[in-house]
Amino acid sequence: MVVAGGAGAIGTMLADRWRGDGNTVHVIDARCGRDIRRPDPATEALLGEADVVVLAVPEEVALATLGAVTRLMRPTALLVETLSVKTRFSSAVADLDTADLDAADLDESDVSWGGSIVGINPMFAPSLGLPGRTVAVVVHRGGAGADRLLEDLARWGARVEVTTADRHDRVCAAVQALTHATILSFGCALADLGVDADEAAALATPPFTTMSALLARITGGTPEVYRDVQASNPCAPAAREALARAVSRVSNACAGDADDFTALLAEAGVPLNDHADGYAQLCARMFEGLSQ
């Protein structure tokens, strides 16, 4: 197995899991002197021998190297990408398939590559551990390799959610981009208000403490990771625009009467649907823990 970007958090998590299963894993990482964008003969040999090749690299690298990497891989091998955005890579795979069909028409089928291609997106920081966590999966091209990866993820304890590239990006704009934008907006608003941090902590309510903890986690993280969530997803701008409109609706409801605010609460609760009770119970447990 070969993991390009294997020195990063996601690449390391996958490499460690496969090594734990007894597999031989080779890491290709620019930080370790090997760059998937400029493979040397030894790297090309590894790619040609591997059953699984993982692109745990930034999107621009994955897109730029897709064609070259697949041409080096075995026909039955599996290619895995770990991008937070799936639609552009999915389009690139479709272009690759079209190119293969064109080559076949020209009796140049030897340049065609028929292996499996799967995208995964761990919906958590790898430092939290894989068991019990959700991994979004997009099967760009199915096959035995794709089936094996799904089996591996399930055996490692992950909760696998298979979706499409379009749906992945649309939903992730809500569960990641919107969430992070809300938390960052909370921090910017606090800065504008100029409330002393010690005074706020002394009088903090459980919701304020929870939001502050989320703010600390994001602002203490890697800027490139959180910028990628906002800048790369084509659906993220719509999520931020929805957030801005929502803040305006809250202000308008506060300027109205009690019925207006009651209607706002009802409207805000609609997206929870049948999950409302479960989330309410989770919140109660979280707040109980804050009092300890």
Buried (B, 14 or more C-beta within 10 A) or exposed (E): BBBBBBBBBBBBBBBBBBEEEEEEBBBBBBEEEBBBEEBEEEBBEBBBBBBBBBBBBBBEBBBBBBBEBBBBBBEEBBBBBBBBBBBBBBEBBEEBBEBBEEBEEEEEEEBBBEBBBBBBBBBBBBEEEBEEBBBBBBBBBEBEBBBBBBEBBEEBEBBBEEBBBBEBBBBBBBEBBBBBBBBBBBBEEBEEEEEEEEEBEEEBEBEBBBBBEBBEEBEEEEEEEBEBBBEBBEBBEBBBEEBEEBEEEEEEBEEEEEEEBEEBEEEEEEEEEEEEEEEEEEEEEEBEEEEE
